[in-house]
Amino acid sequence: MQVIFKTLTLKNFKSHRDITVNFGERTDITGDNAEGKSTICEAPSYVLYGTDALGSKLDPMPITYEAEETKVSLLLEVDGKDLMLGRSLKKNKTTYYVNDVPSKAGEFNEVVEKLFDKDLFLSLYNPNYFPSMHWEKQRSMLLQYITSPVNKDVLKHMPDEQNKCLAILLKKHSLADIKKIHAENKTNLDKKYIAVQSRTKTLKEQVDQLPAVAAPVDSLKAELSQIDKQVREKESLLDSTWEKNQSYNALQAKIRNIQEQVEMSKERWPLLKNEKIEDSCRTCKRPLDEDSVKAVEADKENRIKEYRANHEKLRKERDDLKAQLVEMEFVDATELRNEIRELDNAGIPHREAIQIHGQFERLQEQVNQAQVDEKETLESLNESIFILDSVKAFKAKEAELQGEKVQALFDTLSIRLFEEQKNGELKNTFEIELDKKPYRKLSTAEGIRAGLELRDVLSQQSELITPVFVDNAESITTFKQPVGQLIVSRVVAGQKLNIEGVDAE
């Protein structure tokens, strides 16, 4: 798109009561200080945005005389089509015009916004505007027209190992996500590595603290196996002896029980033997007849016979059991128990040595596993560190390639897009330099040249051609002809305002 200023009309605009400027391909505005040169150049930005050429709020009311209304009109040619825009201010009320038709603010702003972005237009129109913006805005505006290097172009400029590593990872994740994943991995693995190192050290110390086992473990196990075999054999004998003694003791207990019954039977005999036959009833005391007395005597005899039979049976059972007991043998197992105890004691050193060896083997296995964990953790940690370094290298190379693309647009200026931090990370920045001097330290002439080169690059990249206004042109002898209409303001001492080809009113 090409935008051309054709005619600018000012009525009661700051120091100008009524003036019309007809712009040519180049328009020279000359005159002494305070003649209103800059005011003319501020008028287009006022019509479009209500600001001066630096984007600051502008009060258009006259400063040396009284006037009820201020009005500015600008006739533009946009890609061959005329467009008249106007803005007036009366009693603090602004009126907008599109092709001389009064319009609402929203309608007017919509027309302007469709033409071009405000920051872009002011950057192209006033070479001092772009450097006045915040560096982040400058950076964003310039880079929006420049594509970032694609991943494959960056990767091919990197070492093979980093290239292969990131090429695989970038198929699944963005570079930012890769950095997040492995930054978190590194933090976790740093802690884990310290922990596994500590565990390995602790386990090794435990191994070192175990007493040495002199004899081979296999020999100890063989000897212990023989001892255990002997113990089992003697324990089997002890069990057999215990069973025999249990029978002996049970028989003794049975004999004692029957003997007690015999003794109790003996105690009953005198009472039965000496039981008196009464000749009268025990209850009513009436004398018994002869038959009754005989019956009582017969009952006693029967009870005596029954007693003697039972007593004899008990004695016989006791004597039979005693005969069995004589044939049995009670075995004293004290010596056998002592032998078992001695054998057990003989196996204690073997068991302790085998147990220590078992602890050693378990701890050594844990040490080996801890060393494997330590190695794997270190490998994972180093992998994440390598990936993070690769990401850093990628971003550095990407920044370098992007910087080269940007730098290729300029002839004399240097543009710094990144600065390296102490940790090696790149931080976004934006610095315009001329002969290694930052823009803020340039002279007026150097600043004009730098500003014109910047706005030409922006014009080429955005494909928007607008007029450009060069103020204070007296401070510079020559400069490269910019793209688009040129409006030059130059101080000439003692001269009234003069616009080449246009009569001032």
KEDOLO-811655 format. One record per residue (C-alpha): x, y negated, z. Coordinates in steps of 0.02 Angstrom, whole numbers. Layout:
@X:X&Y:Y&Z:Z
...
END
This chain:
@X:0&Y:0&Z:0
@X:61&Y:-175&Z:-42
@X:-4&Y:-326&Z:50
@X:25&Y:-501&Z:-21
@X:-14&Y:-667&Z:62
@X:-94&Y:-782&Z:-65
@X:-166&Y:-931&Z:29
@X:-165&Y:-986&Z:212
@X:-282&Y:-1125&Z:268
@X:-261&Y:-1207&Z:440
@X:-385&Y:-1330&Z:516
@X:-343&Y:-1403&Z:685
@X:-223&Y:-1262&Z:719
@X:-97&Y:-1319&Z:848
@X:0&Y:-1463&Z:767
@X:-83&Y:-1446&Z:596
@X:-246&Y:-1541&Z:565
@X:-275&Y:-1478&Z:390
@X:-149&Y:-1385&Z:284
@X:-156&Y:-1255&Z:146
@X:-7&Y:-1146&Z:105
@X:3&Y:-1060&Z:-63
@X:127&Y:-918&Z:-47
@X:241&Y:-863&Z:-187
@X:356&Y:-717&Z:-200
@X:470&Y:-822&Z:-90
@X:410&Y:-964&Z:15
@X:533&Y:-1084&Z:95
@X:473&Y:-1186&Z:243
@X:595&Y:-1321&Z:297
@X:594&Y:-1468&Z:413
@X:662&Y:-1534&Z:576
@X:621&Y:-1457&Z:745
@X:440&Y:-1477&Z:806
@X:375&Y:-1500&Z:630
@X:265&Y:-1344&Z:642
@X:365&Y:-1222&Z:538
@X:346&Y:-1076&Z:659
@X:162&Y:-1119&Z:683
@X:129&Y:-1083&Z:500
@X:212&Y:-915&Z:518
@X:114&Y:-874&Z:675
@X:-52&Y:-910&Z:589
@X:-66&Y:-743&Z:493
@X:-43&Y:-641&Z:652
@X:-171&Y:-754&Z:738
@X:-299&Y:-722&Z:602
@X:-273&Y:-534&Z:612
@X:-249&Y:-508&Z:799
@X:-269&Y:-672&Z:893
@X:-84&Y:-666&Z:941
@X:79&Y:-746&Z:891
@X:204&Y:-654&Z:782
@X:275&Y:-564&Z:936
@X:104&Y:-498&Z:985
@X:81&Y:-617&Z:1132
@X:-83&Y:-706&Z:1164
@X:-91&Y:-869&Z:1067
@X:-188&Y:-1027&Z:1108
@X:-227&Y:-1105&Z:937
@X:-301&Y:-1269&Z:1000
@X:-213&Y:-1431&Z:950
@X:-80&Y:-1492&Z:1071
@X:-59&Y:-1675&Z:1013
@X:-239&Y:-1722&Z:970
@X:-420&Y:-1679&Z:1009
@X:-526&Y:-1562&Z:902
@X:-689&Y:-1468&Z:931
@X:-648&Y:-1318&Z:823
@X:-495&Y:-1226&Z:762
@X:-507&Y:-1119&Z:606
@X:-381&Y:-1015&Z:510
@X:-413&Y:-921&Z:347
@X:-295&Y:-802&Z:257
@X:-321&Y:-739&Z:81
@X:-237&Y:-571&Z:57
@X:-211&Y:-462&Z:-92
@X:-214&Y:-277&Z:-43
@X:-164&Y:-163&Z:-185
@X:-229&Y:-289&Z:-311
@X:-393&Y:-328&Z:-221
@X:-425&Y:-494&Z:-134
@X:-480&Y:-499&Z:47
@X:-518&Y:-659&Z:142
@X:-504&Y:-649&Z:331
@X:-539&Y:-792&Z:450
@X:-549&Y:-833&Z:634
@X:-616&Y:-990&Z:718
@X:-622&Y:-1047&Z:899
@X:-751&Y:-1171&Z:963
@X:-790&Y:-1201&Z:1147
@X:-694&Y:-1041&Z:1191
@X:-804&Y:-938&Z:1074
@X:-719&Y:-845&Z:933
@X:-804&Y:-818&Z:766
@X:-739&Y:-693&Z:639
@X:-754&Y:-698&Z:449
@X:-734&Y:-563&Z:318
@X:-738&Y:-634&Z:143
@X:-815&Y:-794&Z:218
@X:-956&Y:-693&Z:297
@X:-972&Y:-715&Z:487
@X:-943&Y:-544&Z:567
@X:-944&Y:-466&Z:738
@X:-778&Y:-434&Z:824
@X:-797&Y:-246&Z:804
@X:-833&Y:-259&Z:619
@X:-686&Y:-377&Z:592
@X:-566&Y:-267&Z:692
@X:-623&Y:-114&Z:597
@X:-578&Y:-197&Z:431
@X:-405&Y:-245&Z:497
@X:-372&Y:-75&Z:574
@X:-412&Y:11&Z:411
@X:-279&Y:-95&Z:327
@X:-132&Y:-55&Z:443
@X:-78&Y:-19&Z:621
@X:-49&Y:-176&Z:724
@X:126&Y:-129&Z:786
@X:177&Y:-75&Z:612
@X:115&Y:-234&Z:529
@X:197&Y:-349&Z:657
@X:360&Y:-249&Z:644
@X:359&Y:-273&Z:455
@X:303&Y:-454&Z:460
@X:418&Y:-514&Z:599
@X:592&Y:-431&Z:607
@X:603&Y:-483&Z:791
@X:445&Y:-388&Z:841
@X:508&Y:-209&Z:829
@X:658&Y:-237&Z:946
@X:543&Y:-325&Z:1071
@X:441&Y:-167&Z:1101
@X:481&Y:-39&Z:1236
@X:615&Y:81&Z:1176
@X:494&Y:229&Z:1187
@X:374&Y:140&Z:1069
@X:516&Y:96&Z:951
@X:575&Y:277&Z:951
@X:401&Y:346&Z:925
@X:363&Y:227&Z:782
@X:523&Y:267&Z:688
@X:515&Y:456&Z:715
@X:332&Y:472&Z:665
@X:386&Y:458&Z:485
@X:532&Y:579&Z:501
@X:500&Y:764&Z:517
@X:601&Y:858&Z:647
@X:720&Y:990&Z:581
@X:633&Y:1159&Z:567
@X:694&Y:1296&Z:683
@X:778&Y:1399&Z:547
@X:880&Y:1247&Z:490
@X:939&Y:1215&Z:668
@X:978&Y:1399&Z:699
@X:1088&Y:1417&Z:546
@X:1201&Y:1281&Z:617
@X:1223&Y:1375&Z:781
@X:1346&Y:1515&Z:829
@X:1288&Y:1689&Z:775
@X:1251&Y:1756&Z:951
@X:1144&Y:1605&Z:997
@X:1063&Y:1609&Z:825
@X:1012&Y:1794&Z:841
@X:955&Y:1773&Z:1022
@X:842&Y:1622&Z:992
@X:779&Y:1684&Z:823
@X:699&Y:1834&Z:911
@X:631&Y:1733&Z:1058
@X:558&Y:1596&Z:947
@X:447&Y:1724&Z:861
@X:349&Y:1742&Z:1024
@X:370&Y:1576&Z:1117
@X:405&Y:1393&Z:1087
@X:574&Y:1324&Z:1137
@X:495&Y:1234&Z:1285
@X:414&Y:1395&Z:1346
@X:577&Y:1492&Z:1325
@X:663&Y:1362&Z:1433
@X:525&Y:1371&Z:1567
@X:528&Y:1562&Z:1570
@X:716&Y:1577&Z:1588
@X:735&Y:1429&Z:1706
@X:614&Y:1519&Z:1823
@X:706&Y:1684&Z:1791
@X:872&Y:1603&Z:1834
@X:804&Y:1532&Z:1997
@X:732&Y:1700&Z:2048
@X:885&Y:1798&Z:1991
@X:1005&Y:1681&Z:2082
@X:916&Y:1724&Z:2244
@X:902&Y:1909&Z:2200
@X:1086&Y:1920&Z:2155
@X:1136&Y:1849&Z:2324
@X:1020&Y:1975&Z:2408
@X:1084&Y:2127&Z:2312
@X:1265&Y:2075&Z:2342
@X:1228&Y:2063&Z:2527
@X:1145&Y:2235&Z:2525
@X:1292&Y:2315&Z:2435
@X:1413&Y:2240&Z:2562
@X:1307&Y:2298&Z:2711
@X:1292&Y:2475&Z:2644
@X:1480&Y:2485&Z:2611
@X:1513&Y:2428&Z:2790
@X:1396&Y:2565&Z:2854
@X:1490&Y:2694&Z:2750
@X:1657&Y:2633&Z:2818
@X:1594&Y:2647&Z:2997
@X:1552&Y:2833&Z:2982
@X:1681&Y:2950&Z:3064
@X:1786&Y:3055&Z:2946
@X:1740&Y:3237&Z:2920
@X:1901&Y:3340&Z:2927
@X:1845&Y:3509&Z:2860
@X:1761&Y:3535&Z:2692
@X:1574&Y:3527&Z:2709
@X:1549&Y:3691&Z:2616
@X:1661&Y:3781&Z:2741
@X:1567&Y:3702&Z:2886
@X:1402&Y:3755&Z:2812
@X:1466&Y:3934&Z:2786
@X:1528&Y:3945&Z:2967
@X:1366&Y:3869&Z:3032
@X:1267&Y:3994&Z:2928
@X:1359&Y:4137&Z:3015
@X:1329&Y:4060&Z:3186
@X:1145&Y:4035&Z:3146
@X:1135&Y:4216&Z:3086
@X:1206&Y:4278&Z:3251
@X:1089&Y:4166&Z:3348
@X:939&Y:4232&Z:3252
@X:994&Y:4412&Z:3284
@X:1014&Y:4380&Z:3471
@X:851&Y:4282&Z:3477
@X:768&Y:4433&Z:3395
@X:841&Y:4543&Z:3533
@X:782&Y:4417&Z:3662
@X:608&Y:4421&Z:3588
@X:608&Y:4612&Z:3594
@X:670&Y:4610&Z:3775
@X:539&Y:4483&Z:3819
@X:403&Y:4594&Z:3746
@X:467&Y:4744&Z:3844
@X:480&Y:4645&Z:4005
@X:307&Y:4577&Z:3975
@X:239&Y:4757&Z:3973
@X:340&Y:4799&Z:4131
@X:276&Y:4646&Z:4221
@X:98&Y:4679&Z:4165
@X:108&Y:4858&Z:4232
@X:179&Y:4793&Z:4397
@X:38&Y:4670&Z:4411
@X:-89&Y:4807&Z:4378
@X:-10&Y:4918&Z:4514
@X:-15&Y:4773&Z:4636
@X:-198&Y:4746&Z:4597
@X:-244&Y:4930&Z:4626
@X:-137&Y:4935&Z:4783
@X:-237&Y:4789&Z:4849
@X:-397&Y:4888&Z:4814
@X:-323&Y:5039&Z:4907
@X:-282&Y:4931&Z:5056
@X:-456&Y:4859&Z:5057
@X:-526&Y:5036&Z:5048
@X:-419&Y:5088&Z:5198
@X:-489&Y:4943&Z:5296
@X:-668&Y:5003&Z:5265
@X:-633&Y:5184&Z:5318
@X:-631&Y:5162&Z:5508
@X:-797&Y:5072&Z:5504
@X:-875&Y:5211&Z:5402
@X:-792&Y:5349&Z:5501
@X:-842&Y:5281&Z:5669
@X:-1016&Y:5229&Z:5618
@X:-1133&Y:5286&Z:5760
@X:-1292&Y:5384&Z:5719
@X:-1432&Y:5294&Z:5808
@X:-1587&Y:5389&Z:5873
@X:-1701&Y:5239&Z:5859
@X:-1750&Y:5121&Z:5717
@X:-1633&Y:4975&Z:5699
@X:-1777&Y:4859&Z:5663
@X:-1922&Y:4910&Z:5776
@X:-1819&Y:5008&Z:5903
@X:-1942&Y:5153&Z:5900
@X:-1865&Y:5327&Z:5931
@X:-1828&Y:5427&Z:5770
@X:-1893&Y:5602&Z:5752
@X:-1776&Y:5748&Z:5718
@X:-1798&Y:5743&Z:5529
@X:-1761&Y:5560&Z:5522
@X:-1603&Y:5581&Z:5622
@X:-1546&Y:5720&Z:5504
@X:-1581&Y:5607&Z:5355
@X:-1473&Y:5470&Z:5430
@X:-1333&Y:5594&Z:5462
@X:-1347&Y:5660&Z:5283
@X:-1337&Y:5482&Z:5215
@X:-1178&Y:5450&Z:5313
@X:-1100&Y:5610&Z:5249
@X:-1142&Y:5562&Z:5071
@X:-1066&Y:5391&Z:5093
@X:-908&Y:5468&Z:5167
@X:-894&Y:5587&Z:5018
@X:-919&Y:5442&Z:4896
@X:-789&Y:5337&Z:4989
@X:-661&Y:5477&Z:4987
@X:-688&Y:5508&Z:4801
@X:-664&Y:5322&Z:4759
@X:-515&Y:5305&Z:4875
@X:-433&Y:5456&Z:4799
@X:-467&Y:5392&Z:4625
@X:-381&Y:5226&Z:4665
@X:-231&Y:5314&Z:4740
@X:-216&Y:5429&Z:4591
@X:-227&Y:5282&Z:4469
@X:-95&Y:5190&Z:4569
@X:19&Y:5340&Z:4575
@X:-1&Y:5370&Z:4388
@X:46&Y:5189&Z:4352
@X:195&Y:5201&Z:4468
@X:250&Y:5356&Z:4373
@X:237&Y:5256&Z:4210
@X:335&Y:5112&Z:4288
@X:475&Y:5231&Z:4337
@X:494&Y:5282&Z:4156
@X:501&Y:5096&Z:4101
@X:656&Y:4983&Z:4112
@X:661&Y:4797&Z:4155
@X:800&Y:4713&Z:4054
@X:894&Y:4562&Z:4126
@X:908&Y:4437&Z:3978
@X:1018&Y:4311&Z:4069
@X:1177&Y:4364&Z:3981
@X:1088&Y:4366&Z:3813
@X:1024&Y:4188&Z:3840
@X:1199&Y:4131&Z:3888
@X:1268&Y:4208&Z:3729
@X:1136&Y:4117&Z:3625
@X:1175&Y:3953&Z:3715
@X:1361&Y:3974&Z:3683
@X:1331&Y:4008&Z:3500
@X:1218&Y:3854&Z:3488
@X:1352&Y:3748&Z:3570
@X:1482&Y:3817&Z:3451
@X:1373&Y:3758&Z:3304
@X:1348&Y:3580&Z:3371
@X:1512&Y:3507&Z:3298
@X:1471&Y:3587&Z:3131
@X:1295&Y:3515&Z:3132
@X:1359&Y:3342&Z:3180
@X:1491&Y:3347&Z:3043
@X:1363&Y:3405&Z:2913
@X:1241&Y:3270&Z:2973
@X:1377&Y:3137&Z:2957
@X:1418&Y:3201&Z:2783
@X:1233&Y:3194&Z:2739
@X:1224&Y:3014&Z:2802
@X:1379&Y:2975&Z:2700
@X:1303&Y:3049&Z:2543
@X:1138&Y:2957&Z:2569
@X:1226&Y:2793&Z:2604
@X:1343&Y:2819&Z:2457
@X:1193&Y:2851&Z:2345
@X:1115&Y:2690&Z:2410
@X:1281&Y:2599&Z:2380
@X:1285&Y:2665&Z:2202
@X:1105&Y:2611&Z:2173
@X:1140&Y:2441&Z:2251
@X:1290&Y:2420&Z:2135
@X:1181&Y:2466&Z:1986
@X:1050&Y:2339&Z:2045
@X:1187&Y:2210&Z:2068
@X:1255&Y:2242&Z:1894
@X:1082&Y:2239&Z:1813
@X:1035&Y:2081&Z:1908
@X:1197&Y:1996&Z:1856
@X:1169&Y:2049&Z:1675
@X:991&Y:1980&Z:1681
@X:1053&Y:1821&Z:1764
@X:1190&Y:1799&Z:1634
@X:1064&Y:1832&Z:1496
@X:949&Y:1694&Z:1561
@X:1099&Y:1578&Z:1581
@X:1152&Y:1618&Z:1402
@X:975&Y:1586&Z:1338
@X:964&Y:1421&Z:1434
@X:1134&Y:1371&Z:1363
@X:1072&Y:1421&Z:1191
@X:915&Y:1315&Z:1214
@X:1026&Y:1170&Z:1267
@X:1137&Y:1198&Z:1116
@X:983&Y:1211&Z:1004
@X:915&Y:1046&Z:1067
@X:1085&Y:965&Z:1048
@X:1100&Y:1027&Z:869
@X:919&Y:980&Z:834
@X:955&Y:806&Z:903
@X:1112&Y:796&Z:798
@X:1021&Y:846&Z:639
@X:876&Y:730&Z:677
@X:999&Y:590&Z:713
@X:1083&Y:623&Z:546
@X:915&Y:613&Z:457
@X:876&Y:448&Z:543
@X:1050&Y:380&Z:519
@X:1043&Y:419&Z:333
@X:904&Y:289&Z:317
@X:1016&Y:146&Z:372
@X:1162&Y:61&Z:287
@X:1241&Y:-41&Z:426
@X:1146&Y:1&Z:585
@X:1175&Y:146&Z:703
@X:1026&Y:222&Z:793
@X:1053&Y:318&Z:954
@X:907&Y:435&Z:993
@X:979&Y:537&Z:1138
@X:1099&Y:520&Z:1282
@X:1183&Y:663&Z:1373
@X:1151&Y:682&Z:1560
@X:1278&Y:742&Z:1689
@X:1202&Y:918&Z:1682
@X:1227&Y:923&Z:1494
@X:1041&Y:901&Z:1456
@X:991&Y:775&Z:1323
@X:876&Y:633&Z:1372
@X:773&Y:534&Z:1246
@X:829&Y:356&Z:1221
@X:828&Y:227&Z:1082
@X:968&Y:104&Z:1051
@X:997&Y:-2&Z:896
@X:1180&Y:-44&Z:868
@X:1276&Y:-146&Z:743
@X:1464&Y:-120&Z:741
@X:1444&Y:-27&Z:908
@X:1356&Y:-177&Z:986
@X:1180&Y:-152&Z:1055
@X:1044&Y:-258&Z:976
@X:1022&Y:-364&Z:1134
@X:1201&Y:-423&Z:1119
@X:1195&Y:-471&Z:936
@X:1210&Y:-650&Z:878
@X:1059&Y:-734&Z:795
@X:1129&Y:-699&Z:622
@X:1170&Y:-518&Z:665
@X:998&Y:-498&Z:742
@X:913&Y:-561&Z:583
@X:1013&Y:-442&Z:474
@X:978&Y:-295&Z:593
@X:792&Y:-338&Z:602
@X:776&Y:-348&Z:413
@X:863&Y:-180&Z:388
@X:750&Y:-101&Z:519
@X:590&Y:-170&Z:444
@X:642&Y:-114&Z:269
@X:668&Y:63&Z:333
@X:497&Y:59&Z:417
@X:421&Y:-9&Z:257
@X:497&Y:129&Z:151
@X:449&Y:267&Z:274
@X:271&Y:205&Z:304
@X:247&Y:162&Z:120
@X:176&Y:-6&Z:172
@X:243&Y:-167&Z:94
@X:200&Y:-329&Z:183
@X:266&Y:-506&Z:183
@X:413&Y:-537&Z:298
@X:445&Y:-696&Z:395
@X:625&Y:-748&Z:432
@X:634&Y:-883&Z:564
@X:790&Y:-985&Z:607
@X:862&Y:-946&Z:436
@X:983&Y:-1092&Z:456
@X:1085&Y:-982&Z:573
@X:1126&Y:-859&Z:435
@X:1210&Y:-896&Z:270
@X:1158&Y:-745&Z:170
@X:1056&Y:-587&Z:197
@X:994&Y:-445&Z:90
@X:830&Y:-478&Z:1
@X:698&Y:-379&Z:97
@X:557&Y:-277&Z:20
@X:398&Y:-379&Z:-4
@X:358&Y:-565&Z:0
@X:486&Y:-670&Z:90
@X:440&Y:-818&Z:198
@X:591&Y:-915&Z:259
@X:589&Y:-1048&Z:394
@X:742&Y:-1158&Z:405
@X:782&Y:-1309&Z:513
@X:838&Y:-1462&Z:414
@X:884&Y:-1607&Z:526
@X:783&Y:-1767&Z:498
@X:668&Y:-1687&Z:370
@X:479&Y:-1682&Z:378
@X:389&Y:-1517&Z:353
@X:409&Y:-1458&Z:175
@X:338&Y:-1303&Z:95
@X:414&Y:-1272&Z:-74
@X:284&Y:-1298&Z:-209
@X:151&Y:-1350&Z:-84
@X:111&Y:-1528&Z:-28
@X:84&Y:-1550&Z:160
@X:-68&Y:-1650&Z:217
END
